[in-house]
Amino acid sequence: MIVPRNRKLWVFGSSSGHKYADHSRMLFEHMHENRDDSGIRVVWSTKSDEIRKELTNRGYPVVKADSLSGFLTTVCAGVCIYTHYAHDHNRIAAFGAYKIQLWHGIPLKRFKAVSGLLEKGKAGRFSRDMHNRMLGMQRVIFPWANPTWDLLVFQSEVDRDRTGLAFSGTYRRGVVAGSIRGEYLKKKACENAKRTKRILYAPTHRELGRESLFKKVPAPDAETLTSALHDMQATLEVRLHPFQEKEPLPDVFRRDPVRHVDNSVCDDIYEDLCTFDLLITDYSSIFIDVLPLGMPVIFLAPDHLEYSSDDQGFFSEKYTVPGPVALSWSEALSLCDEILNNGNDRWRKDREEATQFYFGDGFRSESAMKNVVAEARGDLGL
């Protein structure tokens, strides 16, 4: 409130300061690599020593959020960019900056805050009312804890309807800018045109990691999996949701030609997502992210009935599974062979319709990042 802020100093953060990932990363690299005469300076803020060291080695400007220099950098920054919540940055230091919330994807499932589960019966409504009152008190007592976003960025009108609902009352202005991730991935896809039959298995969590994924979706027999991959001349990479990482990974997913992709603090799966030829997932919105790439998607979901009724529910049943649903790994591997080796991709039209539904014509845009920067500069008078 006292230190003057420099509108041409933009500080980026993500994942509570613990990862170098998501839309913030993509916009940060774009602005760093495409510097113009505007004089805007970009800096990454992190709470991780590993990220600070890695980005320094890559030649990117980076500060440690909890250091004196990091605190002062954020205090002086005119703009703070987020992908998750207030603690992507030092919350006190960021208080008073122009805040851009990029979020990290188009949601498939309803947010808990707007979920019908919180409204079931008198007890549910009472809990939700108390929750909202406590948030209101927190905003008054600790105004930096839950910031008001100056600019909330949506990828499409569907995203505006879904993400905007969850952020209702917490942002000053929202704008549909197009898909930052789609723009980034399409550019990367052009740079990595070679195809090598790489399959990605990326399931979502079960009850925020409190339930076992592999009890719900039993791992395949090692010989069956290895034999099928060899016959297809394919490889499989397994990436668990961050909430599910504490669960031990079955040995079958740790032997060639299968590789475990951990959620590294310096690189996320979106760095090379476009290099895969096929995605196996379930109820994860990662399938929405690959739609603009035209990537085939198989939905391995033996617990689909239980999941649909017990979780917070989907925003819409429309286009939640634009592809084949497998109830076992044997079915999923058979579908992989059908698509990759036999060229029988019967679900291409379904994915094209889903792409139009989720992104409109925005998935063809190659200026989402420029749109975000232009909107912010307009608000700041730059």
C-alpha positions, 0 to 999 in steps of 0.5 A: 500500500506504500511502495509504488508498483511498477506496472512494467514488472510482471511476476509469475507463479503457479501451483502454490509456488511449488511447480514451474507449470501450467498457463503461467509458465507458457505465458512467462516463456512467451513474453520472455522470448518475445520481448518487444519495446514495451519495456515489460520485464517478467520474473518467475517467483517460486518457493522451490530451490530446485526450480530457482536453480533450474530456471537460473541455469536456463537463463530465465529471471527467477526469484525465491518467493520467501527471500528478501529479494523475492518479497521486494520484487513482488511488492514492487511488481505491478502485475502478478499472474496466477494459475491456482490460488492466492498462495501462488505468490507471497500473499502479503507482498502481492496485495495491491498488485494487478492480478491475472488469474489464468486458471489451469484448464476447462473443468469437466467436473463441478467445483466443490464450491458450486457442487450440489453435494454441498446443498443436500439437505439442511445440513448441507446448506448450513455448511455452505452458508457457514463456509461462505460467511467465514470466507467473507470474514477472512476477506475483511480481516486478512484482505490479502488471503483471498484476492479479488482477481482484476482479470480472470481469463477464460479459454472459451464461452463454456469455460466462462460458464464453468470457471466463472461460476466458481469465481463468482463475486471474486473477479472484476473482469473476465475475458475469453482470450482463447486457449493458451495451452492449445496455442502452446501445444500446437506450436510444440506439435509442429516442432515435434512432428515425428510419431513413435506410437507413444501412449500416455496413461493419465488418470485423475484422482479418486477422492483427492487421493484418499481412495486407491486408484488401482482398486478402482482400476486394477493394473493389467497383468505384466505379461499381457501389457508387455506383450500387447505393447511389443506387438503394437511396437508402442511405449506406454508412459504413466502419469498419476494425478498429483493427489494420487502420487502417494499411492505405490505404483504397481510394478507392472508400470515400472518395467520396459516398455512402460515408464513412470512420469513423475510430476516434476517441479520443473517440468509438467506433462504439458511440456511434451503432451503433443508428442504422444499419439494416444491418450488413455484417461478417465474423468480427467479434463486432460482429454479436453486439453488434447482435443485441439491436437486431434489426438485419439482418446480412450476412456478407461473407466470401470468405475464410471457408474460409482464415480458419476454418482459419488463425486461432485458430478459433471457440469454436463453429460454432453461430451464428457466421453467423446471416445470409446469407454473400456472397462478393463486394460485388455479392452483398452489395449485392444482399442489402442491396437485398433486405432494405432495399427489398424487406423480404425479411428471411429471416434474422430467426428465425436472429438471434432464435435467436442472440440467445437463444444469446449472451445468454439472457434477459439481452438484455431486461434494462435493469439491467446497469449497476445490477447491476455497481454493486450487486455492487461496492458489496456487495463494498466494504460500501457 
